[in-house]
C-alpha cells in the first residue's frame, strides 16, 4: 500500500489500512517512546496511547510536511503527557545547579557506538533525558520545551547542559569517548 492509500483507508476507519500504518511506523515510533520511557512497558504504553491519537486525529493531517513527521510529533507529545500524567517528570526537574561544562560537538561516534549512546541516555535522570531528547534529537527549542513541560526556558537550558555533562561522563567511563573534548553530536547519531 502507498502512504496515500494508507492515509485514505485510515480516514475511512479501514482496519487493514490501520494495521498497515501501525506495522509500518510502530518500530520507529517505539524507539522514540523508548528514549522517553523508564521501561519497555512505559514505552509500549506510550506507543499504544500515541497510535490511538494518530487514528483519531488522522483526518487533521494536511499533507504539509512528512506523514512520518506528523506521527512522530503526536508520539512525542504523547510521551510528554504520559510522563506528566504519571508524575514521572516533575520530581527530576529542580536539581541544584551544576557547573557549566563547555561541550564541543565535532566528533561523531561510529554506528556501532550508537546503541551504547542510547543506553547511556536512558540512564540519565528523567528530567535530563527528556530535555536532551526534545532538544538534541527532536529539534524543539528551549522555549518550546519550556511550554511543553511547563518549566522555564532557563530551566530547560540548564537541564540540557547538565544532561550533556552527565552523558559525557558516562561515555568517558564506558570508554565510548576518550575525553571531554571528544564529544558527540547526539542528534545525528539518534535521529533515525
N, C-alpha and C positions, 0 to 999 in steps of 0.2 A: 504494500500500500504506500502511496505517496503521502508526504506530510499533509498536503492539502486535502486528500481524501480522508485521512485520519481525522483532521480538524472538522470537516463537514460531517463525518459519521458521529463524532463525539457531540457535536452540537445537536444532532438528532437522537442522542442517547443510544446509539447503536453499540451493543455490548462488544462486538468483535472489534470495532474501531477503538473503543475504550481499552480493551485488552492489549491491542497493538500499541497504543500510545504508552500504556504502562510498561509493557515489555521493552519498548524502545528506549524510554527515558529513565526508568526507575534505577538502573545500575549507576548511572552518573549522579542522579539526584540522591541516591543512598550515600554516596561518598560525600556529598555536600552535607547531608544530615549527620553523618558520622563525625565530621570535623567539629560540629557544634555540640553533639550529644556527649554525655558522660559514659554511655554504654551502648552496645549494639541494640539493646531493647529500646532505649530512648530514641536512637536514630531510626529504627523501624517504625516506632510510634509517630515520629515527626514525618516520615515518608508517607505513611498512610493518611495522616491528617492533611498533609500537603496535597496529595493527589485527590482527595475528596474536594478540596478547594479548587484544584485545577479543573475537575469535571464540572463543578457547579458554576465556575466563573468562565468557562471556555468561550462562551458567547461574547465575552468582553474583549477577547483578543482581536486586535485591529490590523493585523498584518504589518505593523510598524516594528521593525527590528526582527530578531530571530524568534521563532516559536520556542526553541530551547531556552533562550534567554528569558522569555516571559515565564516559562515554567520554573526556571531557576529562581527568579525573583519571588515568586509565590512560595517556593520551598524555603528560601532564606527567611522571609517574613514569618512563615510558619514556625521555623526553628526558634526565632527570637520570641515569638508569642508563647511557644511551649515552655521556654526557659523562664519567661516572666510569670506565666500562669503557675508553674510549679515552684516558683521562688528559688530557682536554681542559679539565678544570675546575681541577684541583689546582694547576697552575702559576700561576694568576692570583689565588689567594686571599691570600697573605701579602705584601701591599704595605705600605710604610711608611704610618703614619697621616697622613691628610690633615686639614687644618684643618676645623673644623665650619662649614658654611655654612647659615645659617638659611634655610629654604625655605618660602615661603607657597604654599599650594595653593588659590588662589582663582580665578584665571582659567583659561579653557579654550580651547585653540586651536580654530580652525574645523575643520570636517571636511576641508577641502582641505589643512590643515596636518598632519592625522593621518598621512598617508603619510610626510611628511618626518620626523615624530617617530619613527615606526617605524624608518626608515632610520638615524636618529641612534642609536637604542637598539642597533641591530645593530652599530654601530661601536664600542660600548663594549667594554672588555676582558671576556673571557668570565665571569670571576667576578662582576664588577659587573652585567653583563647578566643573568646567571642569577638573582642575588638580586633585582634590580629586577623581573624578570618574575614570580618567585614571590611577592614581597611585594605590589607595587603592582597587578599585573594579575591574578594567580591567587588572591590573597587569603590566602596562607599567613601564619602568624605567624612571627616571627623564631625562636621555639623550634622550630616545625615545620621551618623551613628548615634550622636547625642540625642537626636529626636526619636530614633527607633528604640533606644534603650532607656530613654528618659533620664539621661545624665548630661552633665555639662560637656561642651566641646573640649574644654581643657582636660576634663577627666578622661575623655576618650583618647586624647593625645598622650596623656601620662600612662594610661593603661597600655597603649600601643608601645611606647618606649620601654616600659618595664617588661612587656611580653617579649620584645625583641632581645632585650638584655638577658632575660632568663633563658630564652630559647638558645641564644648564642652560647651561654654557659653549658647548657645540656649538650649541645652539639660538640663543644670542645671536650667535655668529659667523656662522651661516647666516641671521641676521635673521628667524628664526621668532618669537622674542620679543625685546622691546626691552631689558629689564633684568632683573636677578636678582629683583626684586620681582614681575615679571610671569611667575610660574611657571605650571605646568600641573598638572592633576590627571590623571596618566598613566593611572590605572586606568579612568577614564571614557572617555578617548579610545580606548584599545586593547582594551577588554573584548570587543567584538564582532568 
